[in-house]
């Protein structure tokens, strides 16, 4: 390994990045800008005071008390009162409210008679997070009412109050939410989103640089007589990218995560080390794919196009086992798949190391696969260039 040659190539790459505004934008401006824009979108991480409309046809003390209990919950804010369902549906269609609560006439009388008292709940499921919050809040209040009604019924039969309470609710579910106890969207999405930003900007910047080298025949095969020419070239070419994204990794976990109050429940050393391995594997994959392009624009388009599909098939937004087998196979070939699983277990769950060892082994195998692919591709291009030189001679 020729350290002097590696240093020369590293300086050459840094100069090329500095002089190419497109690469500079992808590597330096885009990550920080996306961190600020996308991160601030989910800064509050959770939705509160979801707007709800009501149609109270009973207009009784009991119906108002029921609605006041719903309005007192953290998630729901009753903002609109409608005279009938047609008017209420128009409000739902205009997105004035995200849900409607319909209380029929006779609500209070049925409660007093201990009869079944149905109420209507109309939800806008085009925003499933909001609709889930409304549904959960209304059902919790309704269950409290049901328990209270049964308890009063047993008391009316002259049953001891403590026994009446037990009979009213014979099964009590003790729910303990772990890992994301607040059940908020930010803690679920932001860690993966920040890593995806780094992953894609690295791929875009590296692909543009490699494509430019191929276009201008600048891949330095002039050094290929040395026995370690591949390592000389690869360390020199990609060293700058690794150092830059190692710095981004440290910035992400030591600065960005605390700013957004994201959980870091395990070893920071393990997290940083595995993250470095992940970015090395990403560099291998990025170089291999971009070596097939001689146009910066084409390389950038391909890398940018993969952002959302790659994110979707890694299992972050949908159960991995429920994906088609072909998609599962493709996902298992992408370094993001094991890394996202590791990231969740290491940061949010804080589990023991033996519970994410499979993800680390998976990532190492993909790193090895990427290394072999890049090595074979490098020597293929080298042989192609040598044959062309022989033909010219």
C-alpha positions, 0 to 999 in steps of 0.5 A: 500500500502506497500511503503517498499515492493514497494521500495524493488521490485523497487531495485530488478528490477533495479538490474535485469536490470543491470545484464541482458545485453539484457534488459540493451541494450534495455532500455539504449543503444537502445533509444539513439542509435536509436535517433542518427541514425534515427534522423540524417538520417532526420536531414536536414528534406527536400530534395534539388537539386534533380538531373534532366536530360534534353533532349533539342531537340530544343536547342534554346534561349527560351528552354535554358531560360525555363530550366534555370528558372527550374534550379534556383528553390530550389528543382531542379538541372539539372545535366545531358544533354542527346542527345536523350530519349533512352540515357536519360532513361538509365540514369533514370534506373541507378538512375543518375537522378530522372526525365527527362525533354524533350523539343521537336524541334519547342518549340521556334517557337510555343511559339512565335506563341502563340501555345500550346507547350507540353513538356515531364516530366518523373518522377521516382515515386519509390521515390515519394518525389523527383518526387513530388518536380520535378513535382511541380517545373516544373509546377510552371515554366510552369504556369509562362510561360503560364501567361506571354504568355497570357499577351503578347497576350493581349498586342499585341491586344493593351490592357492596360498592367495592364488589360492584366495582369488581363486577363492573370490570372483571378483567382489567388490562394493564398496558405497559408501552415499552420502547416508545411509551409516548407512542409518537411518530417522531421517535419512530421515524426521525432516526431512520430518516436522518440516516436515510438522508446521509445514505442518499447524499453519500450515494449521490455525491460519490456517484457523481464523482465516479461518473465524472472520472469515468467520463474523463477517463480519470480513474487512475489505472496508471498506478495499476502495476503496483500489486495493491493498486486497487487498495491504493485507488480505493482508499484514495478515492473514497477516503474523503467520503468516509471521513466526511460521513464519519463526522456526520455520524458523530454529529448526528448522534451527539448533536442532532439526536439530543436536539430532537430528544431522540432516544439513545439507550445503549452503547455509543461506541457500538452505535458509532462502530457499526455506523462506520461499517454501514457507511463503508458498505454504502461506499462499496455499493455506491462506487460499484453502481456508479461505475456503470455511468459516464454521465453525472446527471444519469448517475444522480438520477438513479441514486435519487430515484432509489431514495423512497423505494429503498426506504419502503422495502427496508421494513421501516414503514411496513412489516417485512415478513408481509412483503413479497418474497422477491422484495424481501430478497432484494431488501436483504441485499441492501445495507440499510435493511440490517442497519435500520434493524440494528439502529432500532434495537440499539437506540430505541429498544436498548437491548443486549448485544446478542439480540442484534448480533444477526444484524451486524453479521448481515451487515458484514456479509453485505460489506464483503459482498460489496468489496468483492463486487467493487474489486471485480469491477475495478479489474474488469475496467482495468483489463478493458483499458489495457486491451484498448491501449494494446489496440491503439498501440 
